[in-house]
Amino acid sequence: MIVAAESNKPGFAEDGNLNAWAVSMDKLAARFKDCRTVVPGHGKTGDGSLVKHTRDVVSAAIINQKK
């Protein structure tokens, strides 16, 4: 669900719903505003900024999908 800081792509998302993923990141960010530790699916553990990073990566994938 969380993309590693080193990644600029969401990975395989062909059978997923990118719009729902973006909404999930918004909900996660709102609920856990002061999160100090986030563990991505791959890569290094980070802080709450990984949630925003994931939202940004997914948003870019949505835009690219429409092209």
Summary of the structure (lengths in Angstrom):
residues: 67
radius of gyration: 11.5
end to end distance: 24.0
largest distance: 35.9
contacts: 174
relative contact order: 0.28
helix: 48%
strand: 3%
